[in-house]
Amino acid sequence: MERSVGQRLEQYTIKRPDEVLLVEVAIAGESDQIAISKASPVR
C-alpha cells in the first residue's frame, strides 16, 4: 500500500526535525513557495 504525500512529508519531518523542506508549487498559473518543518506538520 502506497503512502500519501502527506504521510511521506510527515515521515520526512520526523526523520529530519532540524531541516526545512522548501516546496515550490504552481496552481492556476500562480507560483508559490511552501516551507515544511517539524514545527508545521502536514495533517
PDB file of N, CA, C and O in Angstrom, chain B, residues numbered from 101:
ATOM      1  N   MET B 101       0.841  -1.192   0.000  1.00  0.00           N
ATOM      2  CA  MET B 101       0.000   0.000   0.000  1.00  0.00           C
ATOM      3  C   MET B 101       0.882   1.249   0.000  1.00  0.00           C
ATOM      4  O   MET B 101       1.769   1.390   0.842  1.00  0.00           O
ATOM      5  N   GLU B 102       0.637   2.141  -0.934  1.00  0.00           N
ATOM      6  CA  GLU B 102       1.426   3.371  -1.033  1.00  0.00           C
ATOM      7  C   GLU B 102       0.965   4.388  -0.001  1.00  0.00           C
ATOM      8  O   GLU B 102      -0.223   4.521   0.293  1.00  0.00           O
ATOM      9  N   ARG B 103       1.944   5.096   0.533  1.00  0.00           N
ATOM     10  CA  ARG B 103       1.635   6.180   1.473  1.00  0.00           C
ATOM     11  C   ARG B 103       1.284   7.438   0.695  1.00  0.00           C
ATOM     12  O   ARG B 103       1.799   7.668  -0.399  1.00  0.00           O
ATOM     13  N   SER B 104       0.402   8.249   1.268  1.00  0.00           N
ATOM     14  CA  SER B 104       0.022   9.512   0.630  1.00  0.00           C
ATOM     15  C   SER B 104       1.174  10.513   0.724  1.00  0.00           C
ATOM     16  O   SER B 104       2.123  10.309   1.481  1.00  0.00           O
ATOM     17  N   VAL B 105       1.084  11.571  -0.034  1.00  0.00           N
ATOM     18  CA  VAL B 105       2.098  12.620   0.019  1.00  0.00           C
ATOM     19  C   VAL B 105       2.179  13.189   1.431  1.00  0.00           C
ATOM     20  O   VAL B 105       3.273  13.437   1.938  1.00  0.00           O
ATOM     21  N   GLY B 106       1.035  13.395   2.065  1.00  0.00           N
ATOM     22  CA  GLY B 106       1.015  13.927   3.425  1.00  0.00           C
ATOM     23  C   GLY B 106       1.729  13.021   4.409  1.00  0.00           C
ATOM     24  O   GLY B 106       2.460  13.496   5.278  1.00  0.00           O
ATOM     25  N   GLN B 107       1.520  11.711   4.278  1.00  0.00           N
ATOM     26  CA  GLN B 107       2.188  10.754   5.170  1.00  0.00           C
ATOM     27  C   GLN B 107       3.691  10.759   4.935  1.00  0.00           C
ATOM     28  O   GLN B 107       4.469  10.690   5.887  1.00  0.00           O
ATOM     29  N   ARG B 108       4.101  10.839   3.683  1.00  0.00           N
ATOM     30  CA  ARG B 108       5.538  10.864   3.365  1.00  0.00           C
ATOM     31  C   ARG B 108       6.188  12.140   3.894  1.00  0.00           C
ATOM     32  O   ARG B 108       7.300  12.094   4.418  1.00  0.00           O
ATOM     33  N   LEU B 109       5.505  13.280   3.761  1.00  0.00           N
ATOM     34  CA  LEU B 109       6.050  14.538   4.283  1.00  0.00           C
ATOM     35  C   LEU B 109       6.138  14.509   5.803  1.00  0.00           C
ATOM     36  O   LEU B 109       7.092  15.031   6.381  1.00  0.00           O
ATOM     37  N   GLU B 110       5.158  13.906   6.448  1.00  0.00           N
ATOM     38  CA  GLU B 110       5.200  13.804   7.906  1.00  0.00           C
ATOM     39  C   GLU B 110       6.384  12.946   8.344  1.00  0.00           C
ATOM     40  O   GLU B 110       7.069  13.288   9.308  1.00  0.00           O
ATOM     41  N   GLN B 111       6.631  11.839   7.650  1.00  0.00           N
ATOM     42  CA  GLN B 111       7.785  10.994   7.965  1.00  0.00           C
ATOM     43  C   GLN B 111       9.091  11.744   7.728  1.00  0.00           C
ATOM     44  O   GLN B 111      10.047  11.579   8.484  1.00  0.00           O
ATOM     45  N   TYR B 112       9.136  12.565   6.684  1.00  0.00           N
ATOM     46  CA  TYR B 112      10.330  13.374   6.403  1.00  0.00           C
ATOM     47  C   TYR B 112      10.644  14.289   7.577  1.00  0.00           C
ATOM     48  O   TYR B 112      11.795  14.384   8.002  1.00  0.00           O
ATOM     49  N   THR B 113       9.615  14.968   8.105  1.00  0.00           N
ATOM     50  CA  THR B 113       9.851  15.899   9.208  1.00  0.00           C
ATOM     51  C   THR B 113      10.230  15.173  10.491  1.00  0.00           C
ATOM     52  O   THR B 113      10.993  15.705  11.297  1.00  0.00           O
ATOM     53  N   ILE B 114       9.712  13.970  10.692  1.00  0.00           N
ATOM     54  CA  ILE B 114      10.065  13.188  11.887  1.00  0.00           C
ATOM     55  C   ILE B 114      11.531  12.764  11.818  1.00  0.00           C
ATOM     56  O   ILE B 114      12.253  12.834  12.813  1.00  0.00           O
ATOM     57  N   LYS B 115      11.962  12.327  10.642  1.00  0.00           N
ATOM     58  CA  LYS B 115      13.342  11.851  10.480  1.00  0.00           C
ATOM     59  C   LYS B 115      14.355  12.989  10.449  1.00  0.00           C
ATOM     60  O   LYS B 115      15.519  12.784  10.790  1.00  0.00           O
ATOM     61  N   ARG B 116      13.933  14.181  10.047  1.00  0.00           N
ATOM     62  CA  ARG B 116      14.843  15.318   9.900  1.00  0.00           C
ATOM     63  C   ARG B 116      14.265  16.546  10.597  1.00  0.00           C
ATOM     64  O   ARG B 116      13.903  17.515   9.930  1.00  0.00           O
ATOM     65  N   PRO B 117      14.171  16.523  11.939  1.00  0.00           N
ATOM     66  CA  PRO B 117      13.485  17.610  12.659  1.00  0.00           C
ATOM     67  C   PRO B 117      14.168  18.967  12.554  1.00  0.00           C
ATOM     68  O   PRO B 117      13.522  19.990  12.784  1.00  0.00           O
ATOM     69  N   ASP B 118      15.454  19.009  12.214  1.00  0.00           N
ATOM     70  CA  ASP B 118      16.171  20.285  12.125  1.00  0.00           C
ATOM     71  C   ASP B 118      16.197  20.864  10.718  1.00  0.00           C
ATOM     72  O   ASP B 118      16.756  21.939  10.501  1.00  0.00           O
ATOM     73  N   GLU B 119      15.601  20.165   9.762  1.00  0.00           N
ATOM     74  CA  GLU B 119      15.611  20.635   8.376  1.00  0.00           C
ATOM     75  C   GLU B 119      14.280  21.271   8.010  1.00  0.00           C
ATOM     76  O   GLU B 119      13.246  20.985   8.613  1.00  0.00           O
ATOM     77  N   VAL B 120      14.328  22.136   7.014  1.00  0.00           N
ATOM     78  CA  VAL B 120      13.126  22.745   6.446  1.00  0.00           C
ATOM     79  C   VAL B 120      13.090  22.362   4.976  1.00  0.00           C
ATOM     80  O   VAL B 120      14.060  22.563   4.246  1.00  0.00           O
ATOM     81  N   LEU B 121      11.970  21.811   4.551  1.00  0.00           N
ATOM     82  CA  LEU B 121      11.785  21.418   3.154  1.00  0.00           C
ATOM     83  C   LEU B 121      11.045  22.537   2.443  1.00  0.00           C
ATOM     84  O   LEU B 121       9.931  22.888   2.833  1.00  0.00           O
ATOM     85  N   LEU B 122      11.654  23.104   1.398  1.00  0.00           N
ATOM     86  CA  LEU B 122      11.007  24.157   0.615  1.00  0.00           C
ATOM     87  C   LEU B 122      10.396  23.518  -0.630  1.00  0.00           C
ATOM     88  O   LEU B 122      11.079  22.839  -1.397  1.00  0.00           O
ATOM     89  N   VAL B 123       9.112  23.745  -0.812  1.00  0.00           N
ATOM     90  CA  VAL B 123       8.377  23.171  -1.940  1.00  0.00           C
ATOM     91  C   VAL B 123       7.835  24.314  -2.784  1.00  0.00           C
ATOM     92  O   VAL B 123       7.198  25.229  -2.264  1.00  0.00           O
ATOM     93  N   GLU B 124       8.088  24.261  -4.081  1.00  0.00           N
ATOM     94  CA  GLU B 124       7.533  25.256  -4.992  1.00  0.00           C
ATOM     95  C   GLU B 124       6.355  24.626  -5.723  1.00  0.00           C
ATOM     96  O   GLU B 124       6.459  23.518  -6.248  1.00  0.00           O
ATOM     97  N   VAL B 125       5.233  25.344  -5.751  1.00  0.00           N
ATOM     98  CA  VAL B 125       4.030  24.849  -6.404  1.00  0.00           C
ATOM     99  C   VAL B 125       3.500  25.903  -7.373  1.00  0.00           C
ATOM    100  O   VAL B 125       3.728  27.101  -7.203  1.00  0.00           O
ATOM    101  N   ALA B 126       2.795  25.431  -8.381  1.00  0.00           N
ATOM    102  CA  ALA B 126       2.111  26.329  -9.314  1.00  0.00           C
ATOM    103  C   ALA B 126       0.673  25.851  -9.421  1.00  0.00           C
ATOM    104  O   ALA B 126       0.409  24.723  -9.837  1.00  0.00           O
ATOM    105  N   ILE B 127      -0.247  26.718  -9.044  1.00  0.00           N
ATOM    106  CA  ILE B 127      -1.674  26.396  -9.096  1.00  0.00           C
ATOM    107  C   ILE B 127      -2.369  27.500  -9.874  1.00  0.00           C
ATOM    108  O   ILE B 127      -2.271  28.678  -9.531  1.00  0.00           O
ATOM    109  N   ALA B 128      -3.067  27.106 -10.916  1.00  0.00           N
ATOM    110  CA  ALA B 128      -3.806  28.060 -11.762  1.00  0.00           C
ATOM    111  C   ALA B 128      -2.900  29.174 -12.262  1.00  0.00           C
ATOM    112  O   ALA B 128      -3.303  30.336 -12.319  1.00  0.00           O
ATOM    113  N   GLY B 129      -1.662  28.810 -12.625  1.00  0.00           N
ATOM    114  CA  GLY B 129      -0.732  29.768 -13.175  1.00  0.00           C
ATOM    115  C   GLY B 129      -0.022  30.643 -12.151  1.00  0.00           C
ATOM    116  O   GLY B 129       0.818  31.462 -12.526  1.00  0.00           O
ATOM    117  N   GLU B 130      -0.332  30.491 -10.886  1.00  0.00           N
ATOM    118  CA  GLU B 130       0.298  31.277  -9.821  1.00  0.00           C
ATOM    119  C   GLU B 130       1.306  30.412  -9.085  1.00  0.00           C
ATOM    120  O   GLU B 130       0.972  29.316  -8.636  1.00  0.00           O
ATOM    121  N   SER B 131       2.536  30.894  -8.957  1.00  0.00           N
ATOM    122  CA  SER B 131       3.585  30.159  -8.253  1.00  0.00           C
ATOM    123  C   SER B 131       3.641  30.581  -6.793  1.00  0.00           C
ATOM    124  O   SER B 131       3.366  31.730  -6.446  1.00  0.00           O
ATOM    125  N   ASP B 132       4.004  29.623  -5.945  1.00  0.00           N
ATOM    126  CA  ASP B 132       4.159  29.919  -4.524  1.00  0.00           C
ATOM    127  C   ASP B 132       5.205  28.975  -3.961  1.00  0.00           C
ATOM    128  O   ASP B 132       5.495  27.935  -4.553  1.00  0.00           O
ATOM    129  N   GLN B 133       5.767  29.332  -2.829  1.00  0.00           N
ATOM    130  CA  GLN B 133       6.759  28.504  -2.153  1.00  0.00           C
ATOM    131  C   GLN B 133       6.245  28.210  -0.747  1.00  0.00           C
ATOM    132  O   GLN B 133       5.781  29.111  -0.047  1.00  0.00           O
ATOM    133  N   ILE B 134       6.329  26.935  -0.337  1.00  0.00           N
ATOM    134  CA  ILE B 134       5.832  26.494   0.971  1.00  0.00           C
ATOM    135  C   ILE B 134       7.002  25.908   1.748  1.00  0.00           C
ATOM    136  O   ILE B 134       7.775  25.116   1.210  1.00  0.00           O
ATOM    137  N   ALA B 135       7.135  26.299   3.024  1.00  0.00           N
ATOM    138  CA  ALA B 135       8.159  25.745   3.892  1.00  0.00           C
ATOM    139  C   ALA B 135       7.504  24.719   4.820  1.00  0.00           C
ATOM    140  O   ALA B 135       6.514  25.017   5.488  1.00  0.00           O
ATOM    141  N   ILE B 136       8.069  23.504   4.854  1.00  0.00           N
ATOM    142  CA  ILE B 136       7.534  22.432   5.688  1.00  0.00           C
ATOM    143  C   ILE B 136       8.628  22.059   6.688  1.00  0.00           C
ATOM    144  O   ILE B 136       9.763  21.768   6.309  1.00  0.00           O
ATOM    145  N   SER B 137       8.265  22.074   7.975  1.00  0.00           N
ATOM    146  CA  SER B 137       9.220  21.721   9.011  1.00  0.00           C
ATOM    147  C   SER B 137       8.513  20.996  10.139  1.00  0.00           C
ATOM    148  O   SER B 137       7.287  20.883  10.139  1.00  0.00           O
ATOM    149  N   LYS B 138       9.275  20.510  11.090  1.00  0.00           N
ATOM    150  CA  LYS B 138       8.698  19.833  12.251  1.00  0.00           C
ATOM    151  C   LYS B 138       7.722  20.754  12.982  1.00  0.00           C
ATOM    152  O   LYS B 138       6.755  20.283  13.581  1.00  0.00           O
ATOM    153  N   ALA B 139       7.966  22.032  12.936  1.00  0.00           N
ATOM    154  CA  ALA B 139       7.099  23.000  13.612  1.00  0.00           C
ATOM    155  C   ALA B 139       5.741  23.139  12.939  1.00  0.00           C
ATOM    156  O   ALA B 139       4.786  23.599  13.566  1.00  0.00           O
ATOM    157  N   SER B 140       5.640  22.746  11.661  1.00  0.00           N
ATOM    158  CA  SER B 140       4.360  22.857  10.951  1.00  0.00           C
ATOM    159  C   SER B 140       4.044  21.543  10.229  1.00  0.00           C
ATOM    160  O   SER B 140       4.180  21.468   9.008  1.00  0.00           O
ATOM    161  N   PRO B 141       3.627  20.510  10.964  1.00  0.00           N
ATOM    162  CA  PRO B 141       3.364  19.216  10.346  1.00  0.00           C
ATOM    163  C   PRO B 141       2.174  19.250   9.395  1.00  0.00           C
ATOM    164  O   PRO B 141       1.245  20.040   9.558  1.00  0.00           O
ATOM    165  N   VAL B 142       2.228  18.387   8.414  1.00  0.00           N
ATOM    166  CA  VAL B 142       1.138  18.248   7.448  1.00  0.00           C
ATOM    167  C   VAL B 142       0.107  17.285   8.039  1.00  0.00           C
ATOM    168  O   VAL B 142       0.459  16.173   8.433  1.00  0.00           O
ATOM    169  N   ARG B 143      -1.127  17.689   8.104  1.00  0.00           N
ATOM    170  CA  ARG B 143      -2.195  16.839   8.641  1.00  0.00           C
ATOM    171  C   ARG B 143      -3.389  16.881   7.723  1.00  0.00           C
ATOM    172  O   ARG B 143      -4.399  16.231   7.995  1.00  0.00           O
TER     173      ARG B 143
END
